[in-house]
Amino acid sequence: MVFETGYFPQSVFCEHMHDIALQKPDGFYTCVGMRSHYGLDGVHTYMMSLAHRSYLISGMSFGHELYRENQITGSFGFDMLPTLHTSVSVTLLNYWIKDHSSRYGYALHMSAYYEKGDLLLGGWLNNVNTPRFNDVDAIPMVYTIRVQYTMQNNLTFILAARGTHEWLPFYNAGISWAIYRSLVVGVGANTDPLYYEYMLRIPVGRIAILYTGTMHEYLGFSHNIQLTFEL
């Protein structure tokens, strides 16, 4: 399958990086990052995003010198009610095989979150139009239902159910703790495939470093580091 690594967020702790309905920045917010994939030589994901109030533009590229998947996304977020945050997105898709083929498509995304005090409840649908590149390569519609609760502004519990119309849902859970001045640590787990997650966020003024990683029993470790800057 194509674009399979992008079906779901890289970590339960960085889901907000790709959804303007969860970000709601007051000013400009930019992010650049890179992810390794379980020690596979030369296989990386590169990402970059720029958000301002209700708008988000992001790009992502996954693969190596022989095969690559590219995405460019434009998102618009708006509040249907003071407590209901929503967004819609369009993603341009391209994948190519060196000296063989290059194919294009697009995907539609929508999300909605209800926020009341310390409780956040909502989710999203991605690939609503079920992008198809040929008779073989297609991307299924995927979904997430997410519950998040924060206690006293420093301890956050997250539980997400994810899946497609063809798969039974799997679950992604995490707990994060804001220790001191937005220094945050977190641990989590995913059920299918089974792996463990960990996170560290270090703020330095308007800059923040976000590190997330996963540990798979047989594949080993995968690392993701992102640098964010707020204006």
C-alpha positions as CSV (number, residue, x, y, z in Angstrom):
1,M,0.0,0.0,0.0
2,V,1.1,3.6,-0.7
3,F,1.2,6.3,2.0
4,E,0.7,3.6,4.7
5,T,3.2,5.3,7.1
6,G,1.0,8.4,7.0
7,Y,-2.4,6.8,7.9
8,F,-2.1,7.8,11.6
9,P,0.0,10.2,13.6
10,Q,3.6,9.3,14.3
11,S,2.8,9.6,18.1
12,V,-0.2,10.2,20.3
13,F,1.8,13.1,21.7
14,C,2.3,15.0,18.4
15,E,-1.2,14.7,16.8
16,H,-1.9,18.4,17.3
17,M,1.1,19.3,15.0
18,H,-1.0,18.3,12.0
19,D,-4.4,19.6,12.9
20,I,-5.2,23.3,13.1
21,A,-8.4,22.6,15.1
22,L,-6.1,21.3,18.0
23,Q,-3.4,24.1,17.6
24,K,-5.4,27.4,17.5
25,P,-2.2,29.5,17.5
26,D,-2.6,33.2,18.2
27,G,0.3,34.2,16.0
28,F,2.7,32.5,13.6
29,Y,3.8,29.0,14.5
30,T,6.3,27.0,12.5
31,C,7.7,23.5,12.8
32,V,10.4,21.4,11.1
33,G,11.2,17.8,11.9
34,M,12.7,14.5,10.9
35,R,11.8,10.9,11.7
36,S,13.8,7.7,11.4
37,H,12.1,4.3,10.8
38,Y,13.4,1.5,13.1
39,G,17.0,1.7,11.9
40,L,16.3,1.3,8.2
41,D,19.3,2.9,6.5
42,G,18.4,5.9,4.3
43,V,14.7,5.8,5.1
44,H,13.5,9.0,6.7
45,T,10.4,11.2,7.0
46,Y,10.9,15.0,6.7
47,M,8.2,17.5,7.7
48,M,7.6,21.2,7.8
49,S,4.5,23.3,8.7
50,L,3.5,26.9,9.1
51,A,0.3,27.9,11.0
52,H,-1.3,31.3,11.6
53,R,-4.5,31.6,13.5
54,S,-7.0,29.5,11.4
55,Y,-4.6,28.5,8.6
56,L,-2.1,25.7,8.3
57,I,0.2,24.7,5.5
58,S,2.4,21.6,5.9
59,G,4.6,19.4,3.8
60,M,5.9,15.8,4.4
61,S,8.2,13.5,2.5
62,F,8.9,9.9,3.2
63,G,11.2,7.4,1.6
64,H,14.7,7.0,0.2
65,E,16.6,7.5,-3.1
66,L,14.6,4.8,-5.0
67,Y,11.0,5.5,-3.7
68,R,9.4,8.5,-2.2
69,E,6.0,9.7,-1.0
70,N,5.3,13.5,-0.9
71,Q,2.4,15.4,0.6
72,I,1.4,19.1,0.7
73,T,-1.5,20.0,2.9
74,G,-3.6,23.2,3.3
75,S,-6.0,23.4,6.3
76,F,-8.6,25.9,7.5
77,G,-9.9,25.8,11.1
78,F,-13.0,27.5,12.5
79,D,-15.2,27.4,15.6
80,M,-18.8,26.3,14.9
81,L,-19.5,27.0,18.6
82,P,-17.3,28.5,21.3
83,T,-16.7,24.9,22.5
84,L,-16.6,23.2,19.1
85,H,-13.4,23.4,17.0
86,T,-13.4,22.1,13.5
87,S,-11.1,22.0,10.5
88,V,-11.1,20.9,6.8
89,S,-8.0,20.1,4.8
90,V,-6.9,19.2,1.3
91,T,-3.7,17.3,0.7
92,L,-1.9,16.9,-2.7
93,L,-0.3,13.5,-3.0
94,N,2.6,12.3,-5.1
95,Y,4.6,9.1,-5.0
96,W,7.4,8.1,-7.4
97,I,9.6,5.1,-8.2
98,K,12.9,6.0,-9.6
99,D,13.1,5.5,-13.4
100,H,9.6,3.9,-13.4
101,S,6.6,6.1,-12.6
102,S,5.3,9.1,-10.8
103,R,1.6,9.4,-9.8
104,Y,-0.6,12.1,-8.3
105,G,-3.8,12.4,-6.3
106,Y,-5.5,14.3,-3.5
107,A,-7.1,13.5,-0.1
108,L,-9.8,15.3,1.9
109,H,-9.6,15.5,5.7
110,M,-12.1,16.9,8.4
111,S,-11.9,17.0,12.1
112,A,-14.1,18.3,15.0
113,Y,-13.3,18.6,18.8
114,Y,-15.6,19.5,21.7
115,E,-13.7,21.3,24.5
116,K,-15.2,21.9,27.9
117,G,-12.9,22.9,30.6
118,D,-10.1,20.3,31.0
119,L,-11.9,17.8,28.7
120,L,-11.3,17.5,25.0
121,L,-13.4,15.0,22.9
122,G,-13.5,14.6,19.2
123,G,-11.7,13.1,16.2
124,W,-11.1,13.2,12.5
125,L,-11.6,11.4,9.2
126,N,-8.8,11.3,6.6
127,N,-8.9,10.2,3.0
128,V,-12.6,10.9,2.9
129,N,-12.6,10.6,-0.9
130,T,-10.6,7.3,-0.8
131,P,-7.8,8.4,-3.2
132,R,-7.1,5.9,-6.0
133,F,-4.0,6.1,-8.2
134,N,-4.6,3.0,-10.3
135,D,-6.3,-0.4,-10.1
136,V,-3.9,-1.5,-7.4
137,D,-2.8,1.6,-5.4
138,A,-5.5,3.2,-3.3
139,I,-5.7,4.8,0.2
140,P,-8.5,3.8,2.6
141,M,-10.5,6.2,4.7
142,V,-9.1,6.2,8.2
143,Y,-10.5,7.7,11.4
144,T,-9.5,8.6,15.0
145,I,-11.8,9.1,18.0
146,R,-9.8,10.9,20.8
147,V,-10.5,11.7,24.4
148,Q,-8.1,14.0,26.4
149,Y,-8.3,15.1,30.0
150,T,-5.9,17.5,31.8
151,M,-5.7,17.6,35.6
152,Q,-4.5,20.9,37.2
153,N,-2.8,22.0,33.9
154,N,0.1,19.6,34.3
155,L,-1.1,15.9,34.0
156,T,-2.8,14.9,30.7
157,F,-4.4,11.6,29.9
158,I,-5.0,10.7,26.2
159,L,-6.9,7.7,24.7
160,A,-7.5,7.3,21.0
161,A,-9.3,4.6,19.0
162,R,-8.1,4.4,15.4
163,G,-8.9,2.3,12.3
164,T,-10.4,2.0,8.8
165,H,-13.7,0.7,7.5
166,E,-11.9,-2.6,6.9
167,W,-10.0,-3.1,10.1
168,L,-11.1,-3.6,13.7
169,P,-10.1,-0.5,15.8
170,F,-6.8,-0.4,17.7
171,Y,-6.0,1.9,20.6
172,N,-3.3,4.5,21.3
173,A,-2.9,5.8,24.9
174,G,-0.5,8.2,26.6
175,I,0.1,10.1,29.8
176,S,2.1,13.3,29.8
177,W,3.3,15.4,32.8
178,A,4.3,19.1,32.6
179,I,7.1,19.2,35.2
180,Y,8.4,22.7,35.2
181,R,7.7,25.7,33.0
182,S,6.3,23.6,30.1
183,L,9.0,20.9,30.4
184,V,6.9,17.9,29.5
185,V,7.6,14.1,29.6
186,G,5.3,11.4,28.5
187,V,4.9,7.6,28.0
188,G,2.3,5.7,26.0
189,A,1.5,2.5,24.1
190,N,-0.1,1.4,20.9
191,T,-2.0,-1.9,20.6
192,D,-1.7,-2.9,16.9
193,P,1.1,-3.1,16.2
194,L,2.2,-3.3,19.8
195,Y,4.8,-0.8,20.6
196,Y,5.6,1.7,23.4
197,E,6.0,5.5,23.1
198,Y,7.9,8.1,25.0
199,M,8.1,11.9,24.7
200,L,10.2,14.8,25.9
201,R,9.4,18.5,25.2
202,I,12.0,21.1,26.1
203,P,11.0,24.8,25.8
204,V,13.7,27.5,25.2
205,G,11.9,30.9,25.1
206,R,9.7,30.9,21.9
207,I,11.5,27.7,20.7
208,A,10.6,24.2,21.7
209,I,12.2,20.9,21.0
210,L,9.9,17.9,20.8
211,Y,11.3,14.4,20.8
212,T,9.1,11.4,20.5
213,G,10.1,7.8,20.0
214,T,8.7,4.3,19.7
215,M,10.0,0.9,20.8
216,H,8.9,-2.2,19.0
217,E,9.7,-5.6,20.4
218,Y,11.3,-6.9,17.1
219,L,12.0,-3.8,15.0
220,G,13.7,-1.8,17.7
221,F,13.5,2.0,18.0
222,S,12.1,4.8,15.9
223,H,13.0,8.4,16.6
224,N,11.2,11.7,15.8
225,I,12.5,15.1,16.6
226,Q,10.7,18.4,15.9
227,L,11.7,22.0,16.4
228,T,8.9,24.6,16.8
229,F,9.0,28.3,16.9
230,E,6.3,30.8,17.9
231,L,6.1,34.5,16.9
